[in-house]
Amino acid sequence: MGSFSIWHWLIVLLVVVMIFGTKKLRNMGSDLGGAVKGFKDGMKDGSADAPSTGPTAQVQGQPTAADKSTIDVEARQKS
């Protein structure tokens, strides 16, 4: 089973357009593009907010060697 020819791909494209329609495909494409852009922006913002990874940096939520009896929890109010 080798690669498909251009005619195979054109027939598949024609069937997809007939099933979904051009408007729905256009909306799906713009939604996908917006999601990719949002992901890239989030990754860019996340790397700028990350703390330094030097030897003195401590991971948040991890107890130090002298304080192993402390448990870090977050209290939430019932709504």
C-alpha positions in Angstrom: 0.0 0.0 0.0 2.0 2.9 -1.3 1.2 6.6 -1.1 -2.0 7.9 -2.7 -2.0 9.8 -5.9 -3.3 13.4 -6.2 -6.6 12.0 -7.6 -7.2 10.0 -4.4 -6.7 13.1 -2.3 -9.0 15.2 -4.5 -11.8 12.7 -4.1 -11.3 12.5 -0.3 -11.4 16.3 -0.2 -14.5 16.5 -2.3 -16.3 13.9 0.0 -15.3 15.8 3.1 -16.6 19.1 1.6 -19.8 17.5 0.6 -20.3 16.0 4.1 -19.4 19.0 6.3 -19.8 22.0 4.0 -17.5 24.9 3.4 -18.8 27.0 6.2 -18.3 24.4 8.9 -14.8 23.6 7.6 -13.9 27.3 7.6 -15.1 27.6 11.3 -13.2 24.5 12.3 -10.1 25.9 10.7 -10.3 29.2 12.4 -11.0 27.5 15.8 -8.0 25.3 15.3 -5.8 28.3 14.4 -7.0 30.2 17.5 -6.3 27.2 19.7 -2.8 26.9 18.4 -2.2 30.6 18.8 -3.5 30.5 22.4 -1.3 27.5 23.2 1.8 29.3 21.8 1.0 32.4 23.8 0.5 30.4 26.9 3.8 28.6 26.5 5.5 32.0 25.9 3.9 33.5 29.1 4.6 30.3 31.1 8.3 30.4 30.3 8.6 34.1 31.3 6.8 33.4 34.6 8.9 30.4 35.5 11.3 30.7 38.5 15.0 30.4 38.1 16.3 26.9 38.1 19.5 27.6 40.0 20.8 25.5 42.8 19.2 27.7 45.4 15.7 27.5 43.8 13.2 25.4 45.8 10.3 23.6 44.2 7.0 25.0 45.6 5.1 22.4 47.7 8.2 20.4 48.4 9.2 20.4 52.1 12.8 21.1 53.0 15.0 18.5 54.7 14.5 20.1 58.1 10.7 20.5 57.8 9.4 17.0 56.7 6.4 17.1 59.1 4.7 20.1 57.2 2.0 19.3 54.7 1.2 22.0 52.1 -2.6 22.1 51.4 -4.9 24.7 49.9 -8.2 25.4 51.8 -11.3 26.1 49.7 -14.6 27.5 50.8 -17.8 25.5 50.0 -20.1 27.3 47.7 
